[in-house]
């Protein structure tokens, strides 16, 4: 079977471009997997984990991601994420600390600062989930 090219892009940089067997992304209605030859698709994504498979049973790369879209053309799957990071680069202790600090700081802020802090907390929780760390919701 032919491969599909996967691009994972954030507003600041391209994180990944490589041919792979399959890409699985967190759709708003559940996980979606794309193989070469998939029908053209455009969809919003939920926060979660992107899995890039090198073959039918091997996950070669895993990314935590928050917000975005996926566009599939049949030969290519492009993930446009608001935030994304390679799971292997996530420091679970740092994520737990970030969650605790953000939860404490939220008690004392208002307005736009609160919205930004809530987004940072949400991202930290996505990263925590991706590395298997439990966090308070």
C-alpha positions as CSV (number, residue, x, y, z in Angstrom):
1,X,0.0,0.0,0.0
2,X,1.2,3.5,-0.8
3,X,2.1,5.9,2.0
4,X,0.5,9.3,2.9
5,X,2.5,12.4,3.6
6,X,1.8,14.0,6.9
7,X,2.4,17.6,7.8
8,X,1.9,18.9,11.3
9,X,2.0,22.7,11.4
10,X,1.5,25.3,14.2
11,X,1.3,29.1,13.7
12,X,5.0,29.4,14.5
13,X,6.6,26.4,12.8
14,X,6.3,23.2,10.8
15,X,6.8,20.4,13.4
16,X,6.7,17.3,11.1
17,X,6.7,16.4,7.5
18,X,7.2,12.8,6.5
19,X,5.6,9.9,4.6
20,X,3.8,7.5,6.8
21,X,1.4,4.5,6.7
22,X,-1.4,6.2,8.6
23,X,-2.2,9.3,10.6
24,X,-4.8,9.3,13.4
25,X,-6.1,12.6,14.7
26,X,-8.6,13.6,17.5
27,X,-11.7,14.7,15.7
28,X,-14.5,16.5,17.4
29,X,-16.7,13.4,16.9
30,X,-14.0,10.9,17.7
31,X,-10.7,9.7,16.3
32,X,-10.2,9.8,12.6
33,X,-7.6,7.8,10.7
34,X,-6.2,8.6,7.2
35,X,-4.5,6.2,4.8
36,X,-3.2,7.0,1.3
37,X,-6.1,7.4,-1.1
38,X,-8.5,8.7,1.6
39,X,-11.4,10.9,0.2
40,X,-10.8,14.6,0.4
41,X,-11.7,15.8,3.9
42,X,-11.6,19.0,6.0
43,X,-12.5,18.9,9.6
44,X,-12.1,20.6,12.9
45,X,-10.0,18.8,15.6
46,X,-10.5,18.3,19.3
47,X,-7.7,18.6,21.8
48,X,-5.8,15.4,22.1
49,X,-3.1,13.3,20.5
50,X,-2.0,12.8,16.9
51,X,-0.5,9.4,16.2
52,X,1.7,8.8,13.1
53,X,2.1,5.2,12.1
54,X,5.1,3.9,10.2
55,X,3.2,0.6,9.5
56,X,-0.2,-0.9,10.4
57,X,0.8,-1.6,14.1
58,X,3.7,0.8,14.9
59,X,3.2,4.3,16.2
60,X,6.4,6.1,15.1
61,X,5.5,9.6,16.4
62,X,3.0,11.0,18.9
63,X,2.1,14.7,19.3
64,X,-0.1,16.5,21.8
65,X,-2.2,19.1,20.1
66,X,-4.8,21.7,21.0
67,X,-7.2,23.3,18.6
68,X,-7.0,23.2,14.8
69,X,-8.0,21.5,11.6
70,X,-7.1,18.7,9.4
71,X,-7.2,18.7,5.6
72,X,-6.7,15.5,3.7
73,X,-6.2,15.3,-0.1
74,X,-5.7,11.6,-0.6
75,X,-1.9,11.8,-0.8
76,X,-1.4,14.2,2.1
77,X,-2.8,14.9,5.6
78,X,-2.2,18.4,6.8
79,X,-2.8,19.1,10.5
80,X,-3.0,22.8,11.3
81,X,-2.8,23.0,15.1
82,X,-3.0,26.0,17.4
83,X,-0.5,24.3,19.6
84,X,1.4,21.0,19.3
85,X,4.4,19.3,20.7
86,X,6.1,16.0,20.3
87,X,5.0,13.9,23.3
88,X,8.6,12.7,23.9
89,X,9.6,16.3,24.6
90,X,7.0,16.8,27.4
91,X,8.4,16.9,30.9
92,X,5.7,15.4,33.1
93,X,7.0,17.0,36.3
94,X,7.1,20.4,34.6
95,X,3.5,19.9,33.3
96,X,2.2,19.0,36.8
97,X,3.9,22.1,38.2
98,X,2.5,24.3,35.5
99,X,-1.0,23.0,36.2
100,X,-0.7,23.6,40.0
101,X,0.7,27.1,39.4
102,X,-2.0,28.0,36.8
103,X,-4.8,26.7,39.1
104,X,-3.5,28.9,41.9
105,X,-3.0,31.9,39.8
106,X,-6.6,31.7,38.4
107,X,-7.9,32.4,41.8
108,X,-6.4,35.9,41.7
109,X,-6.9,37.2,38.1
110,X,-9.7,38.7,36.1
111,X,-10.5,39.7,32.6
112,X,-8.2,39.0,29.6
113,X,-5.4,37.7,31.9
114,X,-7.8,35.0,33.2
115,X,-8.7,33.9,29.7
116,X,-5.1,33.6,28.7
117,X,-4.3,31.7,31.9
118,X,-7.3,29.4,31.3
119,X,-5.9,28.6,27.8
120,X,-2.4,27.8,29.3
121,X,-4.0,25.6,31.9
122,X,-6.0,23.8,29.2
123,X,-2.8,23.2,27.2
124,X,-1.0,21.9,30.2
125,X,-3.8,19.4,30.9
126,X,-3.7,18.2,27.2
127,X,0.1,17.6,27.6
128,X,-0.5,15.9,31.0
129,X,-3.0,13.6,29.4
130,X,-0.7,12.8,26.5
131,X,2.1,11.6,28.8
132,X,-0.3,9.8,31.1
133,X,-0.3,12.2,34.0
134,X,-3.6,12.6,35.8
135,X,-4.6,16.2,36.5
136,X,-7.6,17.8,38.1
137,X,-10.2,18.9,35.6
